[in-house]
Amino acid sequence: MVTLNFITLLISIGVLYSLRWMQNIFLSIEKITYYMVIVVAIEQIHSAILDNYKLLEFSEALSAFFFYKMNQLIIFPIATMWLLFSFFHSKPRLLLKMLILGIWFACLIESYMLFEILGIVKFTGWNFGYAIVVWYIVLVESLCFSLLFRKMLGKCDHHDIVSP
């Protein structure tokens, strides 16, 4: 598990470093705000559904919890920010944007299955459909917030989905 945590730490550093490539679409204040909102959305959904209904049992190992939280606080939100980046970027076609959305859903939903295989969590009433609902809610919350925030900033360039 220590090796897995080290690999996750390196991946987290890499995805944090990748945020600098979003500069032509997102301002620094946007990136910080979107990151905070996405983290809150993920934590809120996790606490409201998974923790309250006790759908997952976590491993007793601290390294397993660290691995889970690194994914939940760094990798998942930044993956969601890259999805928003693809939505607001004017160059990719709609088909490519939908493909990126599908890949985002598949990766984040399958991450829960990977957590179970690695012994990080044990499902106690959780199924594949719940994962779809959780990530759909996170997507809707983050997309609605980013649309509102971009509208407030006046960032309509008539090429993204915010423009009238």
N, CA, C and O of each residue as an XYZ file, in Angstrom:
656
protein
N       0.823     -1.199      0.000
C       0.000      0.000      0.000
C       0.866      1.262      0.000
O       0.456      2.299     -0.520
N       2.057      1.170      0.582
C       2.949      2.322      0.599
C       3.372      2.678     -0.826
O       3.444      3.857     -1.172
N       3.645      1.689     -1.635
C       4.006      1.929     -3.033
C       2.850      2.584     -3.785
O       3.050      3.499     -4.585
N       1.654      2.108     -3.518
C       0.472      2.680     -4.156
C       0.267      4.137     -3.731
O      -0.108      4.978     -4.548
N       0.512      4.430     -2.461
C       0.401      5.811     -1.987
C       1.459      6.700     -2.632
O       1.178      7.853     -2.959
N       2.656      6.187     -2.819
C       3.712      6.952     -3.467
C       3.354      7.241     -4.923
O       3.565      8.352     -5.409
N       2.816      6.244     -5.613
C       2.390      6.432     -6.998
C       1.260      7.461     -7.072
O       1.248      8.318     -7.955
N       0.314      7.366     -6.140
C      -0.792      8.330     -6.097
C      -0.279      9.738     -5.822
O      -0.773     10.706     -6.401
N       0.699      9.853     -4.949
C       1.291     11.156     -4.654
C       1.942     11.747     -5.905
O       1.786     12.937     -6.181
N       2.669     10.923     -6.660
C       3.281     11.406     -7.904
C       2.230     11.807     -8.937
O       2.380     12.820     -9.621
N       1.173     11.017     -9.046
C       0.089     11.359     -9.968
C      -0.567     12.661     -9.540
O      -0.893     13.498    -10.382
N      -0.765     12.840     -8.237
C      -1.377     14.069     -7.722
C      -0.518     15.282     -8.053
O      -1.041     16.322     -8.455
N       0.782     15.159     -7.890
C       1.676     16.260     -8.241
C       1.583     16.557     -9.737
O       1.574     17.717    -10.149
N       1.515     15.497    -10.544
C       1.392     15.681    -11.985
C       0.106     16.377    -12.391
O       0.129     17.271    -13.237
N      -1.021     15.980    -11.798
C      -2.282     16.619    -12.177
C      -2.351     18.045    -11.648
O      -2.957     18.907    -12.285
N      -1.744     18.312    -10.499
C      -1.684     19.694    -10.019
C      -0.838     20.553    -10.954
O      -1.178     21.705    -11.225
N       0.262     19.990    -11.443
C       1.119     20.705    -12.383
C       0.403     20.951    -13.713
O       0.665     21.945    -14.390
N      -0.497     20.046    -14.081
C      -1.204     20.178    -15.358
C      -2.182     21.352    -15.371
O      -2.642     21.755    -16.439
N      -2.501     21.897    -14.220
C      -3.431     23.032    -14.166
C      -2.898     24.258    -14.902
O      -3.679     25.108    -15.330
N      -1.598     24.356    -15.049
C      -1.034     25.533    -15.721
C      -1.394     25.573    -17.196
O      -1.307     26.634    -17.814
N      -1.800     24.435    -17.786
C      -2.176     24.399    -19.197
C      -3.584     24.920    -19.434
O      -4.025     25.004    -20.580
N      -4.286     25.265    -18.387
C      -5.651     25.788    -18.523
C      -5.680     27.312    -18.574
O      -6.762     27.898    -18.546
N      -4.542     27.960    -18.645
C      -4.486     29.409    -18.505
C      -5.208     30.166    -19.598
O      -5.688     31.272    -19.348
N      -5.306     29.625    -20.791
C      -5.954     30.381    -21.857
C      -7.481     30.344    -21.756
O      -8.150     31.128    -22.429
N      -8.047     29.462    -20.939
C      -9.491     29.387    -20.780
C      -9.923     29.856    -19.391
O     -10.888     30.609    -19.263
N      -9.219     29.417    -18.361
C      -9.574     29.748    -16.980
C      -8.559     30.710    -16.381
O      -7.351     30.536    -16.540
N      -9.066     31.729    -15.689
C      -8.214     32.598    -14.893
C      -7.804     31.857    -13.625
O      -8.404     30.841    -13.274
N      -6.792     32.361    -12.945
C      -6.350     31.717    -11.700
C      -7.464     31.687    -10.667
O      -7.634     30.688     -9.968
N      -8.222     32.765    -10.564
C      -9.318     32.807     -9.591
C     -10.393     31.777     -9.942
O     -11.021     31.200     -9.053
N     -10.598     31.554    -11.219
C     -11.561     30.533    -11.633
C     -11.093     29.141    -11.232
O     -11.864     28.344    -10.698
N      -9.823     28.859    -11.494
C      -9.303     27.533    -11.153
C      -9.417     27.268     -9.653
O      -9.830     26.184     -9.240
N      -9.055     28.247     -8.850
C      -9.131     28.076     -7.395
C     -10.576     27.897     -6.960
O     -10.877     27.019     -6.151
N     -11.465     28.713     -7.484
C     -12.870     28.643     -7.108
C     -13.502     27.336     -7.561
O     -14.215     26.695     -6.789
N     -13.253     26.935     -8.792
C     -13.816     25.674     -9.284
C     -13.294     24.494     -8.474
O     -14.049     23.578     -8.147
N     -12.006     24.518     -8.152
C     -11.439     23.436     -7.356
C     -12.146     23.340     -5.996
O     -12.530     22.255     -5.560
N     -12.309     24.480     -5.343
C     -12.964     24.468     -4.026
C     -14.405     23.984     -4.130
O     -14.848     23.192     -3.299
N     -15.127     24.435     -5.115
C     -16.525     24.032     -5.268
C     -16.628     22.539     -5.584
O     -17.508     21.856     -5.059
N     -15.754     22.038     -6.419
C     -15.801     20.614     -6.771
C     -15.454     19.755     -5.564
O     -16.094     18.730     -5.330
N     -14.442     20.163     -4.792
C     -14.092     19.406     -3.583
C     -15.260     19.401     -2.610
O     -15.586     18.362     -2.035
N     -15.889     20.548     -2.422
C     -17.048     20.617     -1.520
C     -18.179     19.734     -2.041
O     -18.828     19.044     -1.255
N     -18.423     19.742     -3.337
C     -19.488     18.907     -3.904
C     -19.202     17.428     -3.680
O     -20.098     16.675     -3.299
N     -17.964     17.007     -3.914
C     -17.606     15.600     -3.714
C     -17.739     15.219     -2.244
O     -18.318     14.183     -1.916
N     -17.205     16.054     -1.366
C     -17.289     15.754      0.070
C     -18.734     15.783      0.560
O     -19.132     14.947      1.371
N     -19.513     16.732      0.075
C     -20.909     16.854      0.483
C     -21.700     15.615      0.069
O     -22.433     15.053      0.883
N     -21.563     15.190     -1.163
C     -22.271     14.011     -1.639
C     -21.804     12.777     -0.885
O     -22.607     11.922     -0.509
N     -20.498     12.694     -0.669
C     -19.959     11.538      0.044
C     -20.515     11.477      1.468
O     -20.922     10.412      1.933
N     -20.530     12.603      2.146
C     -21.034     12.623      3.523
C     -22.538     12.383      3.584
O     -23.023     11.661      4.455
N     -23.273     12.992      2.655
C     -24.729     12.895      2.688
C     -25.228     11.505      2.328
O     -26.193     11.024      2.923
N     -24.603     10.867      1.386
C     -25.119      9.581      0.906
C     -24.311      8.416      1.462
O     -24.856      7.568      2.169
N     -23.035      8.365      1.156
C     -22.236      7.194      1.497
C     -22.038      7.030      2.999
O     -22.187      5.927      3.526
N     -21.706      8.117      3.695
C     -21.459      8.008      5.130
C     -22.744      7.832      5.933
O     -22.803      6.989      6.828
N     -23.770      8.619      5.622
C     -25.009      8.538      6.403
C     -25.727      7.208      6.251
O     -26.307      6.697      7.209
N     -25.690      6.656      5.067
C     -26.362      5.372      4.842
C     -25.416      4.176      5.022
O     -25.808      3.022      4.848
N     -24.164      4.483      5.374
C     -23.158      3.442      5.617
C     -23.091      2.424      4.468
O     -23.181      1.213      4.670
N     -22.932      2.964      3.271
C     -22.869      2.126      2.075
C     -21.466      1.576      1.823
O     -21.296      0.615      1.073
N     -20.467      2.187      2.450
C     -19.085      1.741      2.304
C     -18.465      1.576      3.681
O     -18.733      2.356      4.595
N     -17.636      0.557      3.818
C     -16.818      0.388      5.012
C     -15.372      0.560      4.592
O     -14.920     -0.055      3.627
N     -14.651      1.393      5.315
C     -13.260      1.653      4.972
C     -12.337      0.678      5.678
O     -12.649      0.169      6.755
N     -11.207      0.431      5.060
C     -10.178     -0.403      5.655
C      -9.633      0.288      6.899
O      -9.665      1.514      7.004
N      -9.138     -0.501      7.829
C      -8.588      0.050      9.067
C      -7.219      0.688      8.867
O      -6.778      1.474      9.706
N      -6.548      0.365      7.783
C      -5.196      0.865      7.541
C      -5.205      2.353      7.211
O      -6.004      2.817      6.398
N      -4.311      3.089      7.851
C      -4.198      4.518      7.601
C      -3.742      4.790      6.171
O      -4.179      5.765      5.560
N      -2.875      3.949      5.634
C      -2.393      4.154      4.266
C      -3.520      3.997      3.246
O      -3.517      4.671      2.216
N      -4.479      3.119      3.519
C      -5.626      2.960      2.627
C      -6.502      4.212      2.656
O      -6.984      4.661      1.616
N      -6.703      4.768      3.835
C      -7.491      5.995      3.961
C      -6.779      7.156      3.265
O      -7.422      7.980      2.615
N      -5.451      7.221      3.402
C      -4.671      8.258      2.734
C      -4.822      8.153      1.218
O      -5.006      9.161      0.535
N      -4.743      6.935      0.698
C      -4.917      6.706     -0.737
C      -6.291      7.183     -1.194
O      -6.407      7.858     -2.217
N      -7.327      6.837     -0.441
C      -8.686      7.216     -0.794
C      -8.844      8.744     -0.781
O      -9.427      9.318     -1.701
N      -8.328      9.388      0.254
C      -8.472     10.847      0.366
C      -7.650     11.591     -0.678
O      -8.076     12.641     -1.159
N      -6.488     11.071     -1.036
C      -5.700     11.717     -2.096
C      -6.472     11.711     -3.411
O      -6.464     12.692     -4.155
N      -7.128     10.607     -3.680
C      -7.949     10.535     -4.889
C      -9.138     11.480     -4.794
O      -9.468     12.174     -5.756
N      -9.776     11.504     -3.635
C     -10.986     12.293     -3.474
C     -10.716     13.795     -3.417
O     -11.556     14.582     -3.854
N      -9.572     14.207     -2.894
C      -9.293     15.630     -2.720
C      -8.409     16.238     -3.805
O      -8.371     17.460     -3.948
N      -7.702     15.414     -4.568
C      -6.825     15.977     -5.594
C      -7.165     15.447     -6.987
O      -7.446     16.233     -7.891
N      -7.143     14.154     -7.168
C      -7.272     13.596     -8.515
C      -8.681     13.762     -9.070
O      -8.835     14.212    -10.205
N      -9.719     13.411     -8.302
C     -11.094     13.528     -8.797
C     -11.484     14.974     -9.117
O     -12.044     15.217    -10.187
N     -11.207     15.959     -8.222
C     -11.569     17.343     -8.570
C     -10.834     17.886     -9.795
O     -11.421     18.610    -10.599
N      -9.560     17.541     -9.939
C      -8.825     18.064    -11.087
C      -9.274     17.376    -12.370
O      -9.293     17.998    -13.432
N      -9.635     16.104    -12.282
C     -10.220     15.443    -13.458
C     -11.524     16.134    -13.855
O     -11.817     16.283    -15.042
N     -12.293     16.550    -12.870
C     -13.537     17.277    -13.142
C     -13.235     18.655    -13.736
O     -13.958     19.121    -14.617
N     -12.183     19.299    -13.263
C     -11.801     20.589    -13.840
C     -11.372     20.439    -15.292
O     -11.658     21.313    -16.110
N     -10.690     19.349    -15.625
C     -10.317     19.116    -17.021
C     -11.553     18.867    -17.875
O     -11.588     19.241    -19.047
N     -12.560     18.237    -17.291
C     -13.817     18.055    -18.014
C     -14.467     19.411    -18.283
O     -14.925     19.669    -19.396
N     -14.509     20.275    -17.275
C     -15.056     21.625    -17.468
C     -14.232     22.390    -18.508
O     -14.785     23.124    -19.328
N     -12.924     22.217    -18.468
C     -12.051     22.868    -19.446
C     -12.433     22.451    -20.863
O     -12.498     23.281    -21.771
N     -12.685     21.155    -21.040
C     -13.066     20.695    -22.382
C     -14.427     21.248    -22.797
O     -14.655     21.511    -23.978
N     -15.330     21.427    -21.835
C     -16.640     21.993    -22.156
C     -16.533     23.452    -22.583
O     -17.237     23.880    -23.497
N     -15.665     24.216    -21.937
C     -15.573     25.640    -22.215
C     -14.576     25.979    -23.311
O     -14.547     27.119    -23.777
N     -13.777     25.045    -23.726
C     -12.823     25.287    -24.811
C     -13.585     25.256    -26.127
O     -14.436     24.391    -26.330
N     -13.291     26.179    -27.008
C     -14.067     26.296    -28.244
C     -13.598     25.344    -29.343
O     -14.356     25.097    -30.281
N     -12.402     24.808    -29.269
C     -11.884     23.994    -30.368
C     -12.480     22.594    -30.460
O     -12.873     22.188    -31.554
N     -12.568     21.825    -29.356
C     -13.101     20.456    -29.520
C     -14.561     20.464    -29.974
O     -15.365     21.278    -29.521
N     -14.873     19.565    -30.855
C     -16.238     19.411    -31.345
C     -17.102     18.760    -30.278
O     -16.592     18.228    -29.292
N     -18.399     18.804    -30.481
C     -19.340     18.255    -29.517
C     -19.112     16.759    -29.305
O     -19.226     16.270    -28.181
N     -18.793     16.034    -30.367
C     -18.555     14.598    -30.250
C     -17.349     14.305    -29.350
O     -17.389     13.383    -28.535
N     -16.289     15.084    -29.499
C     -15.107     14.907    -28.659
C     -15.428     15.263    -27.202
O     -14.963     14.592    -26.281
N     -16.216     16.309    -27.000
C     -16.611     16.683    -25.641
C     -17.434     15.578    -24.988
O     -17.264     15.301    -23.801
N     -18.317     14.950    -25.747
C     -19.118     13.847    -25.207
C     -18.254     12.619    -24.928
O     -18.505     11.887    -23.971
N     -17.242     12.393    -25.757
C     -16.307     11.300    -25.523
C     -15.520     11.537    -24.236
O     -15.332     10.614    -23.444
N     -15.064     12.758    -24.026
C     -14.351     13.103    -22.797
C     -15.265     12.931    -21.592
O     -14.833     12.448    -20.546
N     -16.533     13.326    -21.736
C     -17.509     13.137    -20.647
C     -17.678     11.652    -20.331
O     -17.718     11.273    -19.160
N     -17.776     10.818    -21.346
C     -17.902      9.378    -21.139
C     -16.685      8.781    -20.457
O     -16.811      7.931    -19.576
N     -15.509      9.228    -20.866
C     -14.274      8.745    -20.239
C     -14.213      9.189    -18.785
O     -13.790      8.424    -17.918
N     -14.634     10.422    -18.515
C     -14.665     10.939    -17.139
C     -15.577     10.082    -16.268
O     -15.190      9.646    -15.184
N     -16.795      9.847    -16.758
C     -17.728      8.997    -16.006
C     -17.155      7.603    -15.776
O     -17.199      7.091    -14.657
N     -16.623      6.993    -16.815
C     -16.111      5.624    -16.704
C     -14.966      5.537    -15.696
O     -14.928      4.627    -14.869
N     -14.040      6.480    -15.768
C     -12.887      6.446    -14.858
C     -13.301      6.657    -13.408
O     -12.837      5.941    -12.520
N     -14.158      7.619    -13.164
C     -14.531      7.897    -11.782
C     -15.435      6.816    -11.201
O     -15.343      6.510    -10.012
N     -16.299      6.238    -12.017
C     -17.153      5.157    -11.532
C     -16.323      3.900    -11.272
O     -16.505      3.222    -10.261
N     -15.426      3.605    -12.179
C     -14.580      2.420    -12.007
C     -13.580      2.576    -10.873
O     -13.055      1.583    -10.371
N     -13.309      3.814    -10.464
C     -12.384      4.002     -9.348
C     -12.925      3.359     -8.073
O     -12.158      2.823     -7.274
N     -14.245      3.413     -7.882
C     -14.825      2.746     -6.715
C     -14.631      1.237     -6.783
O     -14.393      0.593     -5.761
N     -14.733      0.674     -7.978
C     -14.498     -0.752     -8.136
C     -13.029     -1.090     -7.846
O     -12.727     -2.123     -7.248
N     -12.125     -0.209     -8.277
C     -10.707     -0.397     -7.994
C     -10.448     -0.325     -6.492
O      -9.657     -1.102     -5.958
N     -11.110      0.601     -5.816
C     -10.940      0.702     -4.361
C     -11.355     -0.587     -3.664
O     -10.728     -0.998     -2.688
N     -12.405     -1.220     -4.161
C     -12.835     -2.475     -3.550
C     -11.832     -3.595     -3.851
O     -11.517     -4.395     -2.970
N     -11.339     -3.655     -5.068
C     -10.367     -4.686     -5.433
C      -9.091     -4.550     -4.604
O      -8.501     -5.551     -4.197
N      -8.668     -3.306     -4.353
C      -7.461     -3.065     -3.567
C      -7.682     -3.237     -2.065
O      -6.728     -3.195     -1.288
N      -8.928     -3.430     -1.656
C      -9.218     -3.622     -0.242
C      -9.315     -2.334      0.554
O      -9.241     -2.357      1.782
N      -9.477     -1.218     -0.126
C      -9.578      0.069      0.546
C     -10.977      0.264      1.118
O     -11.132      0.779      2.225
N     -11.980     -0.140      0.378
C     -13.363     -0.073      0.841
C     -14.033     -1.421      0.634
O     -13.592     -2.246     -0.167
N     -15.096     -1.614      1.373
C     -15.941     -2.796      1.199
C     -17.366     -2.293      1.006
O     -17.865     -1.496      1.800
N     -18.009     -2.758     -0.041
C     -19.366     -2.317     -0.335
C     -20.355     -3.017      0.593
O     -20.346     -4.242      0.715
N     -21.199     -2.234      1.237
C     -22.243     -2.784      2.105
C     -23.577     -2.163      1.707
O     -24.212     -1.476      2.506
N     -23.987     -2.401      0.499
C     -25.217     -1.806      0.009
C     -24.977     -0.861     -1.148
O     -25.908     -0.200     -1.610
N     -23.770     -0.786     -1.615
C     -23.391      0.087     -2.709
C     -23.426     -0.696     -4.010
O     -23.045     -1.866     -4.048
N     -23.880     -0.054     -5.072
C     -23.822     -0.715     -6.371
C     -23.409      0.285     -7.446
O     -23.201      1.467     -7.172
N     -23.299     -0.207     -8.649
C     -22.830      0.572     -9.786
C     -23.735      1.779    -10.053
O     -23.245      2.851    -10.409
N     -25.035      1.614     -9.885
C     -25.981      2.699    -10.129
C     -25.796      3.876     -9.194
O     -25.976      5.025     -9.595
N     -25.434      3.596     -7.938
C     -25.196      4.683     -6.988
C     -23.996      5.528     -7.403
O     -24.004      6.748     -7.241
N     -22.970      4.879     -7.936
C     -21.788      5.615     -8.385
C     -22.149      6.554     -9.528
O     -21.655      7.680     -9.589
N     -23.002      6.099    -10.428
C     -23.441      6.950    -11.536
C     -24.181      8.172    -10.997
O     -23.951      9.293    -11.452
N     -25.063      7.955    -10.033
C     -25.830      9.064     -9.452
C     -24.907     10.049     -8.740
O     -25.058     11.261     -8.895
N     -23.951      9.538     -7.961
C     -23.031     10.413     -7.229
C     -22.240     11.293     -8.189
O     -22.157     12.505     -7.987
N     -21.660     10.703     -9.229
C     -20.846     11.508    -10.141
C     -21.699     12.390    -11.041
O     -21.233     13.438    -11.488
N     -22.927     11.992    -11.315
C     -23.829     12.860    -12.075
C     -24.167     14.107    -11.255
O     -24.184     15.215    -11.791
N     -24.433     13.930     -9.969
C     -24.731     15.074     -9.103
C     -23.527     16.006     -9.020
O     -23.682     17.226     -9.089
N     -22.328     15.444     -8.871
C     -21.114     16.263     -8.830
C     -20.955     17.026    -10.143
O     -20.609     18.207    -10.136
N     -21.200     16.365    -11.252
C     -21.092     17.019    -12.563
C     -22.089     18.162    -12.688
O     -21.726     19.259    -13.114
N     -23.328     17.917    -12.326
C     -24.357     18.960    -12.452
C     -24.039     20.144    -11.542
O     -24.139     21.294    -11.969
N     -23.657     19.875    -10.296
C     -23.322     20.973     -9.383
C     -22.144     21.796     -9.900
O     -22.203     23.026     -9.909
N     -21.086     21.130    -10.326
C     -19.905     21.867    -10.771
C     -20.151     22.590    -12.089
O     -19.662     23.703    -12.281
N     -20.898     21.978    -12.996
C     -21.188     22.632    -14.271
C     -22.102     23.843    -14.081
O     -21.875     24.892    -14.684
N     -23.116     23.706    -13.261
C     -24.010     24.847    -13.000
C     -23.267     25.988    -12.327
O     -23.459     27.153    -12.672
N     -22.416     25.647    -11.363
C     -21.650     26.702    -10.703
C     -20.706     27.379    -11.687
O     -20.612     28.606    -11.706
N     -20.010     26.603    -12.500
C     -19.061     27.213    -13.432
C     -19.769     28.071    -14.477
O     -19.243     29.106    -14.887
N     -20.953     27.651    -14.912
C     -21.723     28.482    -15.845
C     -22.099     29.811    -15.197
O     -21.959     30.868    -15.813
N     -22.569     29.757    -13.971
C     -22.940     30.970    -13.246
C     -21.720     31.850    -13.006
O     -21.781     33.065    -13.200
N     -20.634     31.256    -12.594
C     -19.425     32.023    -12.293
C     -18.863     32.678    -13.552
O     -18.445     33.835    -13.508
N     -18.845     31.965    -14.660
C     -18.367     32.556    -15.913
C     -19.291     33.677    -16.373
O     -18.832     34.684    -16.912
N     -20.578     33.504    -16.161
C     -21.527     34.555    -16.525
C     -21.268     35.808    -15.686
O     -21.306     36.928    -16.196
N     -21.005     35.602    -14.386
C     -20.720     36.742    -13.503
C     -19.420     37.440    -13.885
O     -19.307     38.659    -13.751
N     -18.437     36.674    -14.359
C     -17.165     37.264    -14.781
C     -17.257     37.919    -16.157
O     -16.360     38.663    -16.553
N     -18.335     37.645    -16.883
C     -18.492     38.200    -18.220
C     -17.596     37.529    -19.232
O     -17.089     38.179    -20.147
N     -17.394     36.224    -19.077
C     -16.484     35.498    -19.967
C     -17.224     34.808    -21.099
O     -16.917     33.662    -21.425
N     -18.168     35.464    -21.689
C     -18.878     34.903    -22.840
C     -18.128     35.319    -24.093
O     -18.086     36.503    -24.427
N     -17.536     34.359    -24.790
C     -16.813     34.684    -26.015
C     -17.533     34.162    -27.254
O     -16.946     34.094    -28.334
N     -18.796     33.794    -27.102
C     -19.657     33.323    -28.185
C     -19.142     32.041    -28.832
O     -19.523     31.720    -29.958
N     -18.270     31.300    -28.124
C     -17.799     30.016    -28.628
C     -18.002     28.900    -27.626
O     -17.856     27.726    -27.967
N     -18.336     29.248    -26.399
C     -18.537     28.200    -25.412
C     -20.017     28.057    -25.097
O     -20.852     28.743    -25.687
N     -20.341     27.168    -24.172
C     -21.741     26.871    -23.897
C     -22.429     27.913    -23.046
O     -23.628     27.809    -22.786
N     -21.675     28.936    -22.599
C     -22.263     29.994    -21.794
C     -22.898     31.065    -22.670
O     -23.857     31.720    -22.259
N     -22.380     31.242    -23.848
C     -22.818     32.335    -24.721
C     -24.291     32.189    -25.099
O     -24.793     31.078    -25.268
N     -24.978     33.335    -25.228
C     -26.409     33.282    -25.622
C     -26.588     32.882    -27.071
O     -27.718     32.792    -27.552
